[in-house]
């Protein structure tokens, strides 16, 4: 069904909501599922269904006459290509682009009603939007029946896969130990009940993993923690067969409730208690609204920060998984450079498949952490590009090749980007690449006070590009999970203000990934995962603590793409030291498996400049 018919069907329902008979003048279709997940399963791909844009971030808005899509700079090019003539792209993040609430407040007539599924919009998004609309005598109203679900006749079923136990030898802490830390936070806030809706927080807390969302080892569930009990809302058929053994090993008893019973149970608890309930403002408006303002503590959950600061076992696992991942990456890039030089037929899809085959041979491999961004030439300018049969390009000596990829291992999650030219890069290519590299090194070598916000560091990565009027339309760094989501909060390094950012702290892991992109031409990105560590300097910001980054990604950066004359002595030394460490770490492992071909490639690619 083309978007013409989909929009007509949706507008028909907007004229008369089936359950109420009332009309709405605009309908908002968020990307979110009921857990406000960044990545979603096929069943929840409502925004993609209605507008055709399938990027991971964006919000569709349909009025009685028009249709709009808000998305950020990572997806401007992709959305332009995927939206048909019925849709207007609203470039979120530009100073000239109004918020959805401000736009509708100005566009709609007084008395207009804007509807949205209250489960699919966070309280944090709902509240300011409602204020903007009410200021224009309009209203934001919850529409409990999802209108897209009604018109989507072939909607895939909700995913419901069996969960697996994540062994304590990988997690480093029992569930009981984690609950002690969580309950300590509850007592500090004088809170009786914690409501957890974020799927990665639930998986981390319970030492369980799942596969309900592709590439994200999570499962659909809700969690409620009180001062003496734990309630898990889940389809009981999803629990692993050894769940009772898991409870015993983790010194915990978990009461199982039906997944769909979460709202009713919160209502029961509210009636049985008089204390406060802790719920994140990033959780749905639906659940937040159940709790009166005077009984509601609205902050990110304590799990969010506990999960972000890795314990010693998790730290070691992150490092070891990146070493094994580095072996696979080097095997792929060595193979690829050789195949392209021999003019063998390799394209974006076959390259991504080959890379996955190398990773699959590594210990503790559980799958990819996201769809591999294997992009050649102009496709590299689409920041979150995904190769398809329609867009697939050959990888040749004539174009820049950008590969952003990652994997899930039982002891860690990886995410790495390298940009290559298998022929002869132009001086302009080298200039752009070197400016991106200079920014990446500036972040990698930064020293900063403990708990400084990531936003304060972002411009360091952009300066070399800004010096000549260039920039990139994405953040510089995101958190990363431990056998969990490849994008993890609450900390980030970017230009946007992150309301929940607790500041950068020791043993958080974040990405370091500046880039540069020219539409219909090429893309450049260099991405490592870095660990936040204590800085080795004499002073410590008057006792606040001095921190720095340690790169754990193990993969060479192509020196052929560098204009060495543009590097400072400090930058040159950092790169040479990094390449020496990569060779000394991965070389013996390649020798151990008798992979002389990759060993020789690695030795060549890590020569000092």
Phi, psi and omega in degrees: 000123178294165181295337177303310182288324179297315180294322178296318180294318179295316181294332175297319178288327179296332179290333181205097179299126187308319186279334185245337184078359181273162180255153170234155185260346176206151180227130182259131178242097180286168171284332191302151162265190184290353180248009180056041180286145176290314177255143189230164176275169185301325181301327185265009184279051186291317181297318178297321180298316187282330186242344179092346178277126186245022173292167187280352183221134178158160179225128178264143177228125180243123173258184182291343182233339188225169179218138186225151173231123172264127172209162187270179189299338177298337191238011181303310182295315182297315181295320179302322181284327189267335181282141176269186189291347179282348189247145174249126179278125175254112187279089182298140180102341176278145181301334183274354182265118180286160173292165180299315181298315180295320180296313181292324179300325180276329187274328185271157177279160179302143180087358181291151178243134178247125184253152176202148175292118185293344177280339189256011179228132181288157175300322182297327178278321183297311190301307180292328178295319178297319179297318179297319181289318181295329178296338178255019181060033172247177183217145173258122187236142176283133175244101190293328176272126183283120186290329178293320179300329181289319183272345182276088189289334180247034179299129178298151179290159176297133179293141180210075182264157180291140178277165177234155176280134174259110190298147182298334178294341175261324185280330178082345180216145175284164175299319180300319179297319179294321180294327176299316179294320180295314182292331175298320177293322178298317181294322179298327181266001183058049183246141179263329189225132174248126178253123183243124181244338181290126188294324180289330177293320180294314180299316180296314184298320187264004182052044176234156174224161183216193181210035181284337177239126183308134176074349181248114186283060183235172183218152182285120182190164168237157181225135172236128179243123173252184182290346180220001181221161176228128180241127178247121181262107189201153170295116187299339178290347178277345183291144178292154181300329182264030184298320180296321177295320178299315178300316181296315181296333182258008175053051183211150172242123184247124178274127184265130178234156177298141182305317185282000183268008188297315183294315181296322182291320176300319177300318178297315180297322179298325179284334184269346184234169177238355185277188183270152178245131180261124177215142182286141173293346176280351174283171187296152173300323182306310182283322177300321186290342179292337187254127180297152185302323183287342178254006187252125170257112185253094175214162173302148185289156177297334180298323184304314181281321177302320180292324183288327180267103188289141175281171186304322179292318178295320178301312181296320179296318178300316180295313183292322179295325179287331175292311179298320178298324178297324176300313181296319179298314180295322177298320180292309184293327175295313178299316184294314181298324179290316181296318180293319179299327180274005180060033173285152183283104175230134177233182185300317183289313181294328176294313179299322179294320179295317178300317179299323180294325177292319180295321184299341180276352184278150178300144176066015180291134181237354181139181178280157178263351172187167178296129183298128176271087179258104193225128182247139175059231184297336178295336178293341179281347175274106196303317177249050180296146174227117184294137175231171179300329182283329185256353187304126178242151174290151173263119188227182177278358187260349186227156173289140178243122178250127180232112177247119188209168179192169183218159172255124173239157181299336182250011178169167179239140182239156179200116186214142176233134171229146181240131187230154166230118185268005174240235180241109179291150176283165177298327178292318175305313183294322178297312180297314181299317183293325177293322175295317179298319179300319177294319180296320179291324179299319176293314184300330183257006183293146171239135189208160180289148176303138179069016171293145180288142179302331180301330182291339183264345191302316184294339176301323182285339186262346191303313183298328175284315180301328182303334180240019175079025178249164181194179174223151189259046174209170178290168180266335182201145176230155173291165180219141184279172176254100192048050178214206185296140181291333172251121184223137175265192004270355184271151175210165169239108183191177183279335183285148172285126179255106188299332183263003184298116181275000185093153183286132185224158184303136178072015159282153176238131180224163175272158176230099193216065171292163180201181173207140187220135174240118184306136177062021181226290181197168173226147178228131173210140174235119185230127171237159166263133181237145175263137176276123185228167175294137180279141180268073179228165187288325185247166187221041177056051177056043176088355180291329181108135179252132182235162175208186182246147171235120182287128178252348176293138182239090178196133182294155174257129188295114182286339177297336181273000186259136166269096188300333181293341181276348183273143171283168178298322178296317180294318179299315180297318179301313181296315180296319178296319179296315180295324177297317180294319178299314181294317181290336179276312187272331182307307179299327179292322177291321176297322182298326180261013177059036178261074182292329180300309179291325178302312181294322176298314181297318179300318180292319184284347181251016176295141181293152177247000000 
